[in-house]
Amino acid sequence: MSFQDSTGQQISLSHKPARIVILNTEVLELFYQLGGTAVGRATAPGTLVPE
């Protein structure tokens, strides 16, 4: 699987991720509707994640 992130960088994954943590709570409901299962999630919407 390959995709381009919001900075324009090409990301390639060699296999399906086994564990996913959602850091952007605005997309959490969409993620669940698409059949995703998260092992963790952010608790404060709009909180910036340090680089």
PDB file as gemmi writes it, atoms N, CA and C in Angstrom:
CRYST1    1.000    1.000    1.000  90.00  90.00  90.00 P 1                      
ATOM      1  N   MET A   1       0.842  -1.159   0.000  1.00  0.00           N  
ATOM      2  CA  MET A   1       0.000   0.000   0.000  1.00  0.00           C  
ATOM      3  C   MET A   1       0.894   1.232   0.000  1.00  0.00           C  
ATOM      4  N   SER A   2       0.584   2.172  -0.858  1.00  0.00           N  
ATOM      5  CA  SER A   2       1.320   3.431  -0.920  1.00  0.00           C  
ATOM      6  C   SER A   2       0.332   4.591  -0.953  1.00  0.00           C  
ATOM      7  N   PHE A   3       0.724   5.698  -0.329  1.00  0.00           N  
ATOM      8  CA  PHE A   3      -0.101   6.898  -0.350  1.00  0.00           C  
ATOM      9  C   PHE A   3       0.783   8.103  -0.117  1.00  0.00           C  
ATOM     10  N   GLN A   4       0.233   9.273  -0.381  1.00  0.00           N  
ATOM     11  CA  GLN A   4       0.957  10.523  -0.183  1.00  0.00           C  
ATOM     12  C   GLN A   4       0.369  11.217   1.035  1.00  0.00           C  
ATOM     13  N   ASP A   5       1.221  11.623   1.994  1.00  0.00           N  
ATOM     14  CA  ASP A   5       0.723  12.275   3.195  1.00  0.00           C  
ATOM     15  C   ASP A   5       0.495  13.766   2.945  1.00  0.00           C  
ATOM     16  N   SER A   6       0.043  14.489   3.973  1.00  0.00           N  
ATOM     17  CA  SER A   6      -0.312  15.897   3.816  1.00  0.00           C  
ATOM     18  C   SER A   6       0.889  16.794   3.536  1.00  0.00           C  
ATOM     19  N   THR A   7       2.114  16.300   3.738  1.00  0.00           N  
ATOM     20  CA  THR A   7       3.313  17.087   3.429  1.00  0.00           C  
ATOM     21  C   THR A   7       3.837  16.787   2.030  1.00  0.00           C  
ATOM     22  N   GLY A   8       3.184  15.867   1.315  1.00  0.00           N  
ATOM     23  CA  GLY A   8       3.601  15.511  -0.025  1.00  0.00           C  
ATOM     24  C   GLY A   8       4.576  14.351  -0.076  1.00  0.00           C  
ATOM     25  N   GLN A   9       4.906  13.791   1.073  1.00  0.00           N  
ATOM     26  CA  GLN A   9       5.845  12.663   1.124  1.00  0.00           C  
ATOM     27  C   GLN A   9       5.128  11.370   0.750  1.00  0.00           C  
ATOM     28  N   GLN A  10       5.778  10.547  -0.067  1.00  0.00           N  
ATOM     29  CA  GLN A  10       5.220   9.252  -0.463  1.00  0.00           C  
ATOM     30  C   GLN A  10       5.501   8.233   0.650  1.00  0.00           C  
ATOM     31  N   ILE A  11       4.463   7.569   1.131  1.00  0.00           N  
ATOM     32  CA  ILE A  11       4.571   6.578   2.196  1.00  0.00           C  
ATOM     33  C   ILE A  11       4.222   5.212   1.620  1.00  0.00           C  
ATOM     34  N   SER A  12       5.043   4.203   1.890  1.00  0.00           N  
ATOM     35  CA  SER A  12       4.780   2.833   1.439  1.00  0.00           C  
ATOM     36  C   SER A  12       4.783   1.897   2.636  1.00  0.00           C  
ATOM     37  N   LEU A  13       3.744   1.103   2.735  1.00  0.00           N  
ATOM     38  CA  LEU A  13       3.640   0.104   3.799  1.00  0.00           C  
ATOM     39  C   LEU A  13       3.782  -1.275   3.176  1.00  0.00           C  
ATOM     40  N   SER A  14       4.641  -2.102   3.741  1.00  0.00           N  
ATOM     41  CA  SER A  14       4.863  -3.431   3.168  1.00  0.00           C  
ATOM     42  C   SER A  14       3.780  -4.428   3.571  1.00  0.00           C  
ATOM     43  N   HIS A  15       3.029  -4.114   4.636  1.00  0.00           N  
ATOM     44  CA  HIS A  15       1.929  -4.986   5.058  1.00  0.00           C  
ATOM     45  C   HIS A  15       0.874  -4.158   5.791  1.00  0.00           C  
ATOM     46  N   LYS A  16      -0.289  -4.718   5.970  1.00  0.00           N  
ATOM     47  CA  LYS A  16      -1.396  -4.047   6.638  1.00  0.00           C  
ATOM     48  C   LYS A  16      -1.028  -3.782   8.101  1.00  0.00           C  
ATOM     49  N   PRO A  17      -1.257  -2.553   8.603  1.00  0.00           N  
ATOM     50  CA  PRO A  17      -0.958  -2.262  10.003  1.00  0.00           C  
ATOM     51  C   PRO A  17      -1.775  -3.157  10.942  1.00  0.00           C  
ATOM     52  N   ALA A  18      -1.133  -3.647  12.003  1.00  0.00           N  
ATOM     53  CA  ALA A  18      -1.805  -4.542  12.949  1.00  0.00           C  
ATOM     54  C   ALA A  18      -2.464  -3.767  14.093  1.00  0.00           C  
ATOM     55  N   ARG A  19      -1.881  -2.618  14.458  1.00  0.00           N  
ATOM     56  CA  ARG A  19      -2.415  -1.811  15.561  1.00  0.00           C  
ATOM     57  C   ARG A  19      -2.406  -0.347  15.139  1.00  0.00           C  
ATOM     58  N   ILE A  20      -3.536   0.325  15.332  1.00  0.00           N  
ATOM     59  CA  ILE A  20      -3.671   1.714  14.902  1.00  0.00           C  
ATOM     60  C   ILE A  20      -4.110   2.575  16.079  1.00  0.00           C  
ATOM     61  N   VAL A  21      -3.442   3.712  16.252  1.00  0.00           N  
ATOM     62  CA  VAL A  21      -3.820   4.716  17.241  1.00  0.00           C  
ATOM     63  C   VAL A  21      -4.277   5.947  16.464  1.00  0.00           C  
ATOM     64  N   ILE A  22      -5.467   6.451  16.800  1.00  0.00           N  
ATOM     65  CA  ILE A  22      -6.030   7.621  16.130  1.00  0.00           C  
ATOM     66  C   ILE A  22      -5.637   8.874  16.910  1.00  0.00           C  
ATOM     67  N   LEU A  23      -4.895   9.773  16.263  1.00  0.00           N  
ATOM     68  CA  LEU A  23      -4.481  11.017  16.899  1.00  0.00           C  
ATOM     69  C   LEU A  23      -5.373  12.189  16.502  1.00  0.00           C  
ATOM     70  N   ASN A  24      -6.127  12.050  15.430  1.00  0.00           N  
ATOM     71  CA  ASN A  24      -7.019  13.090  14.951  1.00  0.00           C  
ATOM     72  C   ASN A  24      -8.455  12.650  15.223  1.00  0.00           C  
ATOM     73  N   THR A  25      -9.046  13.162  16.302  1.00  0.00           N  
ATOM     74  CA  THR A  25     -10.389  12.705  16.698  1.00  0.00           C  
ATOM     75  C   THR A  25     -11.465  13.095  15.692  1.00  0.00           C  
ATOM     76  N   GLU A  26     -11.183  14.072  14.823  1.00  0.00           N  
ATOM     77  CA  GLU A  26     -12.170  14.471  13.827  1.00  0.00           C  
ATOM     78  C   GLU A  26     -12.446  13.363  12.813  1.00  0.00           C  
ATOM     79  N   VAL A  27     -11.490  12.454  12.596  1.00  0.00           N  
ATOM     80  CA  VAL A  27     -11.682  11.371  11.627  1.00  0.00           C  
ATOM     81  C   VAL A  27     -12.026  10.035  12.300  1.00  0.00           C  
ATOM     82  N   LEU A  28     -12.173  10.036  13.611  1.00  0.00           N  
ATOM     83  CA  LEU A  28     -12.404   8.794  14.345  1.00  0.00           C  
ATOM     84  C   LEU A  28     -13.692   8.097  13.906  1.00  0.00           C  
ATOM     85  N   GLU A  29     -14.783   8.840  13.812  1.00  0.00           N  
ATOM     86  CA  GLU A  29     -16.061   8.238  13.421  1.00  0.00           C  
ATOM     87  C   GLU A  29     -15.989   7.662  12.005  1.00  0.00           C  
ATOM     88  N   LEU A  30     -15.360   8.375  11.087  1.00  0.00           N  
ATOM     89  CA  LEU A  30     -15.195   7.873   9.718  1.00  0.00           C  
ATOM     90  C   LEU A  30     -14.365   6.596   9.718  1.00  0.00           C  
ATOM     91  N   PHE A  31     -13.306   6.570  10.509  1.00  0.00           N  
ATOM     92  CA  PHE A  31     -12.455   5.385  10.618  1.00  0.00           C  
ATOM     93  C   PHE A  31     -13.270   4.175  11.063  1.00  0.00           C  
ATOM     94  N   TYR A  32     -14.128   4.357  12.072  1.00  0.00           N  
ATOM     95  CA  TYR A  32     -14.979   3.259  12.549  1.00  0.00           C  
ATOM     96  C   TYR A  32     -16.005   2.850  11.494  1.00  0.00           C  
ATOM     97  N   GLN A  33     -16.580   3.823  10.784  1.00  0.00           N  
ATOM     98  CA  GLN A  33     -17.561   3.517   9.744  1.00  0.00           C  
ATOM     99  C   GLN A  33     -16.945   2.704   8.611  1.00  0.00           C  
ATOM    100  N   LEU A  34     -15.656   2.888   8.370  1.00  0.00           N  
ATOM    101  CA  LEU A  34     -14.963   2.138   7.326  1.00  0.00           C  
ATOM    102  C   LEU A  34     -14.503   0.768   7.806  1.00  0.00           C  
ATOM    103  N   GLY A  35     -14.826   0.428   9.063  1.00  0.00           N  
ATOM    104  CA  GLY A  35     -14.504  -0.893   9.576  1.00  0.00           C  
ATOM    105  C   GLY A  35     -13.210  -0.971  10.353  1.00  0.00           C  
ATOM    106  N   GLY A  36     -12.603   0.175  10.644  1.00  0.00           N  
ATOM    107  CA  GLY A  36     -11.350   0.188  11.386  1.00  0.00           C  
ATOM    108  C   GLY A  36     -11.543  -0.108  12.863  1.00  0.00           C  
ATOM    109  N   THR A  37     -10.497  -0.590  13.488  1.00  0.00           N  
ATOM    110  CA  THR A  37     -10.483  -0.828  14.926  1.00  0.00           C  
ATOM    111  C   THR A  37      -9.235  -0.169  15.486  1.00  0.00           C  
ATOM    112  N   ALA A  38      -9.410   0.750  16.420  1.00  0.00           N  
ATOM    113  CA  ALA A  38      -8.279   1.470  17.005  1.00  0.00           C  
ATOM    114  C   ALA A  38      -7.933   0.880  18.369  1.00  0.00           C  
ATOM    115  N   VAL A  39      -6.645   0.814  18.668  1.00  0.00           N  
ATOM    116  CA  VAL A  39      -6.200   0.340  19.988  1.00  0.00           C  
ATOM    117  C   VAL A  39      -6.020   1.513  20.943  1.00  0.00           C  
ATOM    118  N   GLY A  40      -6.071   2.730  20.421  1.00  0.00           N  
ATOM    119  CA  GLY A  40      -5.953   3.922  21.249  1.00  0.00           C  
ATOM    120  C   GLY A  40      -6.414   5.127  20.459  1.00  0.00           C  
ATOM    121  N   ARG A  41      -6.764   6.195  21.188  1.00  0.00           N  
ATOM    122  CA  ARG A  41      -7.203   7.419  20.523  1.00  0.00           C  
ATOM    123  C   ARG A  41      -6.888   8.625  21.399  1.00  0.00           C  
ATOM    124  N   ALA A  42      -6.756   9.779  20.752  1.00  0.00           N  
ATOM    125  CA  ALA A  42      -6.541  11.024  21.473  1.00  0.00           C  
ATOM    126  C   ALA A  42      -7.823  11.381  22.225  1.00  0.00           C  
ATOM    127  N   THR A  43      -7.684  12.108  23.319  1.00  0.00           N  
ATOM    128  CA  THR A  43      -8.860  12.453  24.112  1.00  0.00           C  
ATOM    129  C   THR A  43      -9.219  13.922  24.029  1.00  0.00           C  
ATOM    130  N   ALA A  44      -8.401  14.752  23.407  1.00  0.00           N  
ATOM    131  CA  ALA A  44      -8.673  16.171  23.290  1.00  0.00           C  
ATOM    132  C   ALA A  44      -8.660  16.587  21.821  1.00  0.00           C  
ATOM    133  N   PRO A  45      -9.828  16.907  21.235  1.00  0.00           N  
ATOM    134  CA  PRO A  45      -9.845  17.304  19.824  1.00  0.00           C  
ATOM    135  C   PRO A  45      -9.061  18.586  19.601  1.00  0.00           C  
ATOM    136  N   GLY A  46      -8.355  18.635  18.483  1.00  0.00           N  
ATOM    137  CA  GLY A  46      -7.611  19.824  18.130  1.00  0.00           C  
ATOM    138  C   GLY A  46      -6.271  19.974  18.824  1.00  0.00           C  
ATOM    139  N   THR A  47      -5.859  18.999  19.619  1.00  0.00           N  
ATOM    140  CA  THR A  47      -4.579  19.075  20.305  1.00  0.00           C  
ATOM    141  C   THR A  47      -3.464  18.762  19.324  1.00  0.00           C  
ATOM    142  N   LEU A  48      -2.469  19.638  19.257  1.00  0.00           N  
ATOM    143  CA  LEU A  48      -1.355  19.415  18.349  1.00  0.00           C  
ATOM    144  C   LEU A  48      -0.426  18.340  18.894  1.00  0.00           C  
ATOM    145  N   VAL A  49       0.048  17.501  18.010  1.00  0.00           N  
ATOM    146  CA  VAL A  49       0.984  16.431  18.374  1.00  0.00           C  
ATOM    147  C   VAL A  49       2.388  16.926  18.053  1.00  0.00           C  
ATOM    148  N   PRO A  50       3.299  16.915  19.031  1.00  0.00           N  
ATOM    149  CA  PRO A  50       4.664  17.385  18.742  1.00  0.00           C  
ATOM    150  C   PRO A  50       5.368  16.509  17.732  1.00  0.00           C  
ATOM    151  N   GLU A  51       6.257  17.112  16.926  1.00  0.00           N  
ATOM    152  CA  GLU A  51       6.989  16.344  15.924  1.00  0.00           C  
ATOM    153  C   GLU A  51       8.131  15.591  16.540  1.00  0.00           C  
TER     154      GLU A  51                                                      
END                                                                             
